[in-house]
Amino acid sequence: MPTDTLPQPEKSPEKKPAGSGELIRLEKVTKRFGTNTVLDDLDFSVDAGKHVTLIGPSGSGKTTILRLLMTLLKPDEGTITVDGQQLFPAPEKQVREVRKKIGMVFQQFNLFPNMSVLRNITEAPVTVLGMSKDEAEVRARELLDLVGLADKCDARPTRLSGGQQQRVAIARALAMRPQVLLLDEVTSALDPELVAGVLDVLRDIARSTDITMLCVTHEMNFARDISDQVLMFDSGRVIEAGPPEKIFSEPEHDRTREFLSAVL
């Protein structure tokens, strides 16, 4: 079996019941870089337990939204709320607390090369959440089993393939028990033959957990498979939104049709 093929269960686990109600809200959010307005008076929300995919051309503001939710950037205007608590604007202590609800998997793996795979996953739960080392290790081993890397606990990231490193990064994000998982073009840095294994892991997570997922991707088949809603972005605004079968099969906006004809 190729090292980057995820073993598939005979039957996929049933998805746990999702929470109800709005979990994420952006209201009148504007973000500028110099004279370039990347997000323009943006409004949108994500309900708890839903999987929402952001599509659109490069530079349309999709990744900026994820970086705002991760507090790597701050909006110039507007408010961001997560689970009923303001993320921006808010006191620093509140920002840190809200930020604990959010995990992110980046394009680049960002693993610590001097730490074992196990330590990469346990470091943040121990230092940020105050989890005991033993509890963190039990959780890490469960997650490594979930992503098909149970035998790599003691390996260093440099000894792993790109697909394996990205699966460790997914396990690391899940180790923080986030309510929200942000996925930023997680396969864009991988060789084509490694993409399927990572996407299979994410499909399994989408099917078997109630984690809210906000995904930026150019993998349209993956977006069609896992999404409850797809948002089409252009010039910092949502120009069309709907279920995947509507967006991919019967888009209403000319710009959506133009974009999809170029990527499908």
N, C-alpha and C positions, 0 to 999 in steps of 0.2 A: 504494500500500500504506500503511495507517495506520502512523504512526511507532512505535507500541507493539506491532506485530505482529512476532513473531520469525520470520525466514525459516526454513522447515522443510526439512531435508535430504530428498532423495528416499528415503533409507533411513537409519533411525536407527543410529548406531554401536553395535556390540555392547558390552555392559557388560564391563569388565575383571574378571578374577577377583577376588573379594573376599578379604580376609584372613580368618583363622580365629581363633576364640577370643574371649574377653571383652575388650572395650576400655574400657568405662566401668562402674564399679560404685558404687552408693550403698548404704551399709549403716547402718541405724538412724539415718537423717538426720532431725533435727528442726530446724525453723526457726520462730522466734517473732518477731512484731512486737508488743511490749508484751504484752498478755494474749491476743493472737490467735495461735493455733498454725496456721501456714500449711502446714507439712509435719510429719507426725506419725509419727515412727519409721519412716521410709520406706526400703524395700529394693527396688531393681531394678537390672538390668544391661542393657547393650547390647553385642552382639557386633560385632566389626570388620566393616566393609563393609555393615552392615545399615541400613535406614531405618526409624526408629521414630517414630510420631506420637503425641503426647499430646493427648487430647481431654477435654472436660469443661467444666463451667460456669465462668464468671469467678470468680476468687477461690479456685479449688480447688488452687492451688499449682504449676501448670504452668510459668509464666514464672519463678517463683522457682527452679525446678530449673536452668533455663538460666543465670540470673544467678549461681547458685552455681558452675556449671561455668566461667563466665567470670571468676570470682573478684571479681565486683562485690558479692557478699554472702558472708558466712561462716556456716556452719551453727552452731547452738548446741550440737548434739550429733551424734555419728556421724562416719563417714569417707567420703571420696570418693576414688576411685582411677581414674586414666586411664593406659592402656597400662602397667599394672604399677607405676606410681609414684603415691604418695599426693599428692593435691592439697590435701586437708585431713584432719587437721592435718599440716603440713609446714613446714620452714624456708623463709623468703622466697625464697632462691635457687632452691630446688627448685620452689616455686610458679611462679616466672617461667619456668622451663624447661618445666614441664608445660603451662603456659598457652599456650606457642608452638604446641602441637599442636592448638589449638582456635580456630576462627573463628566469628564470629556475625554474622548479619544481623538488624537490629533493625526494630521497627515503623516508627520514624522513620529517615530515611536517614543522618543524622549525617555528611554530607559537609562538607569544608572549603570554604566558599563563595569564599575568596580564592585557591584553588588550581585549576588546570585539572583536568579529569577524569583525565588521565594522571598528574599529580602526586598526586592523591588516592589512586591505586592503588599508586604506587611508593614513597610516603613510608615506610610501615611496613616493607616488605621491606628497604629500604636502612638505616633507623635501628635496627630491631629485630633483623633477621636478618643484617645486615652484607652484604647482597647488593650487588654493584656497580650503579651507576646504569644502565649499559648493559644488564646482564642483567635488571634490574628492568623496564626499559622494554620489552624484547623480550617478557617474560612478560605485562606489562600489555596490550600490543597484541594478543597472542594471546587474552587473556581478553575484551577488548573485542569482538573478532571473535566469540568464543563467545556473548556476550550480545547480539549484533546491533548494536553501537555503535562499529564500527571507525572511523566517520567523525567521532566526537565527542571525539577525544583532546585537542584544544586548547580545547574548550568549557568554560565555567564551569558549575558545577552549577545556578546560578540560571537558566540559559538552557535547561535541560532540563525535560521533563515529569516528573511524579511517578513514572510507570512507568520512565522512562529513568534517573532518579536511583536508584531501587531496584535496577535492573540494574547500575549502576555500583557500588553497595554490595555486590552479590553478587560482582562481579569483584574488588573490593577484599578481601573475605574470602578468596576463593580464591587471591589473590596470595601469601598467607602459606603456601601449600601445607599447609593443615591436615589432620590425620587425621580431625578431627571438625568438622562444620559444623552450627551451631545456628541454627535459623530461628524467630524469634519473631513470629508473626502478620504476616508480611512484606507482606501485601497489605491490611492493615486500614486503612492511611492513604491508600489509593489510591481514585480515582474508579472506579466499577464497570467502565467500559469499558477501563481500563488493567490490570485484574487478570489477564486471560487471558495477556497477553504475559509478565508476570513468572512466572506459574505454568508457562508453556511452557519458559522458561529453566531453571527448577528441575527440571522433568521430564527435560529433556535432560541435565542434570548427573547426575541420579539414574540414568539409563540408561547413561551413557557413562563414569562414573568409579567408583572403588571407595571414595569418601569415605563415612565413616559419617555419617548424618544424623539429627539429633534435632529434630523439628519440632513446634511448637505452632501449631495452625491451627483455624479454624472452617470452612475450605473442605473439606467432607467428600468431595466427588468427587476432589479433589486427594489427600487422605489415602488414599482407596481405591486410587488409581492408583499411588502411589509407595511405599506402606508395605509392609515385611515384617511388621511387628507394630504393633498399635494398643493403647495403654494408656488406659483410661478412669479419670479421676481424679475424686474427690469428697472434699471436706474433708481434703485433704492426704494422701490414700492412694490407691493403685491398687486399684480395686474389681473390675476385670475387664481381662483382657489376652488377646490372640489375634491371628491373622491377620485382615486387613481383611474378607475375605469372611465370616468368622465373626462379628466384632463388628458389622458393618453389616447382616448378613442374619439372624443368629440370636443376638442378644445374650441372655445368661442372666440378667443382673442387672436388677431392676426399674428402678433408677436409670439404667442405660445406655439401656434402652428409652425411658424418659421423656425423657432428654436428646436422643436421636436423633430422637424424634418431634417435638421442638421445632425442630430445626435442619435436618432433611432436607426 
